[in-house]
Amino acid sequence: MDEDAVARPPQYTIGQDLSTFSVEELKRTIGLLRDEIARLEQELSSKDSTKAAAEALFRRS
């Protein structure tokens, strides 16, 4: 069996049928989604900080 195929994360689309995923694929997908949520939250926080700084700058005028 090709090791790249085993190490490659499963293709996942929100709402797809999960019955075809193995337990390991489900665990791996959960991990990937948690990492992606953390990345999204970090970007959101960054944008909130930038927005707050811009609002503070324009309020001073």
C-alpha positions in Angstrom: 0.0 0.0 0.0 1.2 3.5 -0.8 2.3 5.3 2.4 1.4 8.7 0.9 -2.2 7.5 0.5 -2.3 6.4 4.1 -0.8 9.7 5.5 -3.0 11.9 3.3 -5.9 13.5 5.1 -9.4 12.4 4.0 -11.3 14.7 1.8 -14.1 16.3 3.8 -17.0 18.5 2.9 -19.3 19.9 5.5 -22.5 17.9 5.6 -21.2 14.9 3.7 -22.1 11.3 4.6 -19.7 10.2 7.3 -20.6 6.5 7.1 -17.8 5.8 4.7 -15.1 7.2 7.0 -13.1 4.8 9.2 -12.6 5.5 12.8 -9.0 6.8 12.1 -10.3 9.0 9.2 -12.9 10.5 11.6 -10.3 11.2 14.2 -7.9 12.7 11.7 -10.7 14.9 10.3 -11.7 16.1 13.7 -8.1 17.0 14.4 -7.8 18.9 11.1 -11.1 20.7 11.7 -9.9 21.7 15.2 -6.7 23.1 13.7 -8.7 25.0 11.1 -11.1 26.4 13.8 -8.1 27.7 15.7 -6.7 29.2 12.5 -10.0 30.9 11.8 -10.4 32.2 15.3 -6.8 33.6 15.2 -7.6 35.5 12.0 -10.9 36.8 13.4 -9.0 38.0 16.5 -6.4 39.7 14.3 -9.2 41.4 12.3 -11.0 42.5 15.5 -7.7 44.0 16.8 -7.1 45.9 13.6 -10.7 47.2 13.5 -10.5 48.3 17.1 -7.2 50.1 16.4 -8.7 51.9 13.3 -11.8 52.9 15.3 -9.7 54.3 18.1 -7.6 56.3 15.6 -10.6 57.9 13.9 -12.4 58.6 17.2 -9.5 60.9 18.3 -10.3 63.4 15.5 
